[in-house]
Amino acid sequence: MLFNSTALLLTLATLTALVGMGWLALSQDNHWRAVIGTTRTPKHATILRALGIASLMVSFILCSLADHITMAVLVWFMLLATAAICIAKLLTWRGPWLAVLVLRRGRMD
């Protein structure tokens, strides 16, 4: 079978969980400074936190669409743990790679 909707949904859920954890990490001062090199404003932190939470909720919805709700919750929690570990390791190994998650136009004032 060429197209497996469950696999596609879970892959998208994994990607959205990774992006969400990345945004939540970048909302913290130390991680922002390490990745971007400047100080962030409270407005940026609020936007990044909102994007991170929304991305994690989308991840949960995708997991719910892929499996029964009892299995979806288990899979989602495992995705959260895996995404958090991946982002933590990425921050220590290649932190500037997370700058891709910050869409910037001009200066960040």
Phi and psi in degrees as a GROMACS rama.xvg file:
@    title "Ramachandran Plot"
@    xaxis  label "Phi"
@    yaxis  label "Psi"
@TYPE xy
-73.2126  -38.3803  LEU-2
-118.365  116.351  PHE-3
-115.179  108.73  ASN-4
-65.9619  -32.9205  SER-5
-65.0564  -44.6311  THR-6
-63.89  -40.5416  ALA-7
-64.6938  -44.5372  LEU-8
-62.6349  -41.4872  LEU-9
-71.1839  -33.4058  LEU-10
-65.4056  -44.1264  THR-11
-64.3951  -37.4568  LEU-12
-63.5581  -39.4897  ALA-13
-65.1485  -44.7425  THR-14
-63.8302  -42.2398  LEU-15
-68.8925  -32.5024  THR-16
-67.3488  -40.975  ALA-17
-63.1449  -45.1873  LEU-18
-64.6686  -41.932  VAL-19
-62.07  -43.62  GLY-20
-66.4516  -34.8434  MET-21
-63.5459  -43.6483  GLY-22
-65.2709  -40.2855  TRP-23
-64.7151  -37.9486  LEU-24
-65.5956  -42.0681  ALA-25
-69.7205  -15.6798  LEU-26
-75.0559  -10.6611  SER-27
-90.7493  141.43  GLN-28
-55.0556  -49.3054  ASP-29
-63.2341  -42.2271  ASN-30
-69.5776  -40.3493  HIS-31
-59.1187  -47.2811  TRP-32
-63.1734  -39.2564  ARG-33
-68.8072  -34.0023  ALA-34
-88.7525  -47.8942  VAL-35
-92.4364  -35.7598  ILE-36
95.5748  -2.62818  GLY-37
-123.607  175.956  THR-38
-87.6398  149.036  THR-39
-102.098  158.823  ARG-40
-93.5822  160.506  THR-41
-59.0993  -30.7637  PRO-42
-62.755  -43.096  LYS-43
-64.6133  -39.249  HIS-44
-62.8292  -42.4119  ALA-45
-64.0729  -43.4273  THR-46
-64.318  -44.353  ILE-47
-65.1682  -39.6838  LEU-48
-64.654  -42.8379  ARG-49
-63.1775  -43.0323  ALA-50
-63.5681  -40.7556  LEU-51
-63.3529  -45.9311  GLY-52
-65.1126  -43.0486  ILE-53
-62.2679  -40.3323  ALA-54
-65.2798  -39.3916  SER-55
-68.1693  -34.0365  LEU-56
-68.2297  -39.0404  MET-57
-62.5496  -39.4702  VAL-58
-59.9046  -42.3939  SER-59
-64.6339  -42.1136  PHE-60
-62.4108  -41.4395  ILE-61
-64.26  -39.9  LEU-62
-63.3903  -38.847  CYS-63
-66.4141  -33.7487  SER-64
-73.2924  -26.1394  LEU-65
-81.8696  -35.0961  ALA-66
-136.142  173.324  ASP-67
-62.8564  151.933  HIS-68
-59.0874  -35.2517  ILE-69
-67.6818  -37.9104  THR-70
-75.5299  -34.8675  MET-71
-62.5067  -40.0557  ALA-72
-63.4076  -43.9426  VAL-73
-62.4144  -46.783  LEU-74
-63.0472  -40.8462  VAL-75
-63.9235  -43.7474  TRP-76
-63.271  -37.4717  PHE-77
-67.0516  -37.3267  MET-78
-64.73  -39.8874  LEU-79
-61.3727  -45.8481  LEU-80
-64.1251  -44.3253  ALA-81
-64.6761  -43.5689  THR-82
-64.3615  -40.4417  ALA-83
-63.077  -42.5354  ALA-84
-65.8382  -42.7236  ILE-85
-62.6173  -42.953  CYS-86
-68.2434  -39.2135  ILE-87
-62.3649  -43.9112  ALA-88
-67.3235  -37.6127  LYS-89
-65.6907  -38.1754  LEU-90
-63.2371  -36.0819  LEU-91
-82.0503  -27.9219  THR-92
-92.7831  -54.5632  TRP-93
-138.541  65.2344  ARG-94
-53.4796  -44.3247  GLY-95
-59.9296  -17.1548  PRO-96
-63.0633  -25.5743  TRP-97
-73.0701  -9.72532  LEU-98
-62.1197  -18.7267  ALA-99
-60.9745  -28.9663  VAL-100
-76.0854  -10.6896  LEU-101
-104.545  110.261  VAL-102
-85.5277  112.24  LEU-103
-117.234  139.012  ARG-104
-121.066  106.386  ARG-105
75.1045  -141.16  GLY-106
-88.5043  152.584  ARG-107
-98.1636  91.1481  MET-108
